[in-house]
């Protein structure tokens, strides 16, 4: 029986010790849902969490710059190069996934930033 690329990626996320329990639980629960509805809810959650992060920064919670090499520092570096926040976040996420071998096909991401 052939295993789909999606199923391999799900298995990789679930097996990865760096994946949070929250992410694993959300992923498993989403598998029982209609994929369009699950994606819609995930998009709404991302928008809300992005707003929460912006508010925290505005209130001074993020006055300390992110450590070099962290996800946030990499996103900000891409924003400084001209990408909007959403595109920068997506690029960093894709790099992380590819680095962790979640995306075996390199055409899905831009590769490491230099």
FIBARO-44393 format. One record per residue (C-alpha): residue number from 1; x, y, z; chain; residue in three letters. Coordinates in Angstrom, 1 decimal. Layout:
<recs>
+-----+--------+--------+--------+-------+------+
:  nr :   east :  north :     up : kette : rest :
+-----+--------+--------+--------+-------+------+
: NUM :      X :      Y :      Z :     A :  Ala :
...
+-----+--------+--------+--------+-------+------+
</recs>
This chain:
<recs>
+-----+--------+--------+--------+-------+------+
:  nr :   east :  north :     up : kette : rest :
+-----+--------+--------+--------+-------+------+
:   1 :    0.0 :    0.0 :    0.0 :     A :  Unk :
:   2 :    1.4 :    3.4 :   -1.0 :     A :  Unk :
:   3 :    1.6 :    6.1 :    1.7 :     A :  Unk :
:   4 :    0.7 :    9.6 :    0.5 :     A :  Unk :
:   5 :    3.1 :   12.5 :    0.9 :     A :  Unk :
:   6 :    0.7 :   14.1 :    3.3 :     A :  Unk :
:   7 :    0.6 :   11.0 :    5.5 :     A :  Unk :
:   8 :    4.4 :   11.0 :    5.6 :     A :  Unk :
:   9 :    4.4 :   14.6 :    6.7 :     A :  Unk :
:  10 :    1.8 :   14.1 :    9.4 :     A :  Unk :
:  11 :    3.8 :   11.1 :   10.7 :     A :  Unk :
:  12 :    7.0 :   13.2 :   10.7 :     A :  Unk :
:  13 :    5.4 :   16.0 :   12.7 :     A :  Unk :
:  14 :    3.9 :   13.6 :   15.2 :     A :  Unk :
:  15 :    7.3 :   11.8 :   15.6 :     A :  Unk :
:  16 :    9.4 :   14.9 :   15.9 :     A :  Unk :
:  17 :   10.4 :   15.7 :   19.4 :     A :  Unk :
:  18 :   10.5 :   19.4 :   18.6 :     A :  Unk :
:  19 :    6.8 :   19.4 :   17.8 :     A :  Unk :
:  20 :    4.8 :   20.7 :   20.7 :     A :  Unk :
:  21 :    2.0 :   18.6 :   22.3 :     A :  Unk :
:  22 :   -0.4 :   21.3 :   21.3 :     A :  Unk :
:  23 :    0.5 :   21.1 :   17.7 :     A :  Unk :
:  24 :    0.3 :   17.3 :   17.7 :     A :  Unk :
:  25 :   -3.1 :   17.4 :   19.3 :     A :  Unk :
:  26 :   -4.4 :   20.0 :   16.9 :     A :  Unk :
:  27 :   -3.1 :   18.0 :   13.9 :     A :  Unk :
:  28 :   -4.6 :   14.7 :   15.1 :     A :  Unk :
:  29 :   -8.0 :   16.3 :   15.8 :     A :  Unk :
:  30 :   -8.0 :   18.1 :   12.4 :     A :  Unk :
:  31 :   -7.7 :   14.7 :   10.6 :     A :  Unk :
:  32 :  -11.2 :   13.8 :   11.6 :     A :  Unk :
:  33 :  -12.6 :   17.1 :   10.2 :     A :  Unk :
:  34 :  -13.4 :   18.3 :    6.7 :     A :  Unk :
:  35 :  -10.1 :   19.6 :    5.4 :     A :  Unk :
:  36 :  -11.6 :   22.9 :    4.1 :     A :  Unk :
:  37 :  -13.2 :   23.6 :    7.5 :     A :  Unk :
:  38 :  -10.0 :   22.7 :    9.3 :     A :  Unk :
:  39 :   -7.9 :   25.0 :    7.1 :     A :  Unk :
:  40 :  -10.4 :   27.8 :    7.5 :     A :  Unk :
:  41 :  -10.2 :   27.5 :   11.3 :     A :  Unk :
:  42 :   -6.4 :   27.3 :   11.2 :     A :  Unk :
:  43 :   -6.3 :   30.4 :    9.1 :     A :  Unk :
:  44 :   -8.5 :   32.2 :   11.6 :     A :  Unk :
:  45 :   -6.4 :   31.1 :   14.5 :     A :  Unk :
:  46 :   -3.2 :   32.3 :   12.8 :     A :  Unk :
:  47 :   -4.7 :   35.7 :   12.2 :     A :  Unk :
:  48 :   -5.8 :   36.0 :   15.8 :     A :  Unk :
:  49 :   -2.4 :   34.8 :   17.1 :     A :  Unk :
:  50 :   -0.6 :   37.3 :   14.8 :     A :  Unk :
:  51 :   -2.8 :   40.1 :   16.2 :     A :  Unk :
:  52 :   -2.0 :   38.9 :   19.7 :     A :  Unk :
:  53 :    1.7 :   39.0 :   19.0 :     A :  Unk :
:  54 :    1.5 :   42.5 :   17.4 :     A :  Unk :
:  55 :   -0.4 :   43.8 :   20.5 :     A :  Unk :
:  56 :    2.2 :   42.3 :   22.8 :     A :  Unk :
:  57 :    4.9 :   44.0 :   20.9 :     A :  Unk :
:  58 :    3.1 :   47.3 :   21.0 :     A :  Unk :
:  59 :    2.6 :   47.0 :   24.8 :     A :  Unk :
:  60 :    6.4 :   46.5 :   25.2 :     A :  Unk :
:  61 :    6.3 :   42.7 :   25.9 :     A :  Unk :
:  62 :    8.7 :   42.2 :   23.0 :     A :  Unk :
:  63 :   11.2 :   45.0 :   23.7 :     A :  Unk :
:  64 :   14.1 :   42.5 :   24.0 :     A :  Unk :
:  65 :   15.1 :   41.7 :   20.4 :     A :  Unk :
:  66 :   14.8 :   38.0 :   19.5 :     A :  Unk :
:  67 :   17.9 :   35.9 :   19.8 :     A :  Unk :
:  68 :   19.8 :   35.5 :   16.5 :     A :  Unk :
:  69 :   18.7 :   32.5 :   14.6 :     A :  Unk :
:  70 :   15.3 :   32.2 :   16.3 :     A :  Unk :
:  71 :   12.1 :   32.0 :   14.3 :     A :  Unk :
:  72 :   11.2 :   35.6 :   15.0 :     A :  Unk :
:  73 :   14.7 :   37.0 :   14.2 :     A :  Unk :
:  74 :   14.6 :   35.2 :   10.9 :     A :  Unk :
:  75 :   11.1 :   36.5 :   10.1 :     A :  Unk :
:  76 :   12.3 :   40.1 :   10.9 :     A :  Unk :
:  77 :   15.3 :   39.7 :    8.7 :     A :  Unk :
:  78 :   13.1 :   38.7 :    5.8 :     A :  Unk :
:  79 :   10.8 :   41.7 :    6.5 :     A :  Unk :
:  80 :   13.9 :   43.9 :    6.4 :     A :  Unk :
:  81 :   14.6 :   42.5 :    3.0 :     A :  Unk :
:  82 :   11.1 :   43.7 :    1.8 :     A :  Unk :
:  83 :    8.8 :   40.7 :    2.4 :     A :  Unk :
:  84 :    5.5 :   41.4 :    4.2 :     A :  Unk :
:  85 :    5.0 :   39.7 :    7.6 :     A :  Unk :
:  86 :    2.9 :   36.9 :    6.3 :     A :  Unk :
:  87 :    5.2 :   36.0 :    3.4 :     A :  Unk :
:  88 :    8.2 :   36.1 :    5.8 :     A :  Unk :
:  89 :    6.5 :   33.8 :    8.3 :     A :  Unk :
:  90 :    5.6 :   31.4 :    5.5 :     A :  Unk :
:  91 :    9.2 :   31.4 :    4.2 :     A :  Unk :
:  92 :   10.7 :   30.7 :    7.6 :     A :  Unk :
:  93 :    8.1 :   28.0 :    8.3 :     A :  Unk :
:  94 :    8.9 :   26.3 :    4.9 :     A :  Unk :
:  95 :   12.6 :   26.5 :    5.6 :     A :  Unk :
:  96 :   12.0 :   24.9 :    9.0 :     A :  Unk :
:  97 :    9.9 :   22.1 :    7.6 :     A :  Unk :
:  98 :   12.3 :   21.4 :    4.8 :     A :  Unk :
:  99 :   15.3 :   21.3 :    7.2 :     A :  Unk :
: 100 :   13.4 :   18.8 :    9.3 :     A :  Unk :
: 101 :   12.8 :   16.7 :    6.2 :     A :  Unk :
: 102 :    9.0 :   17.3 :    6.3 :     A :  Unk :
: 103 :    9.1 :   18.4 :    2.7 :     A :  Unk :
: 104 :   11.2 :   16.0 :    0.7 :     A :  Unk :
: 105 :   10.8 :   18.0 :   -2.5 :     A :  Unk :
: 106 :   12.9 :   21.2 :   -2.5 :     A :  Unk :
: 107 :   10.7 :   22.9 :   -5.0 :     A :  Unk :
: 108 :    8.3 :   23.7 :   -2.1 :     A :  Unk :
: 109 :   10.7 :   26.1 :   -0.4 :     A :  Unk :
: 110 :   13.3 :   28.7 :   -1.2 :     A :  Unk :
: 111 :   16.1 :   27.1 :    0.7 :     A :  Unk :
: 112 :   18.2 :   28.5 :    3.5 :     A :  Unk :
: 113 :   18.7 :   32.2 :    3.7 :     A :  Unk :
: 114 :   22.2 :   33.4 :    3.2 :     A :  Unk :
+-----+--------+--------+--------+-------+------+
</recs>
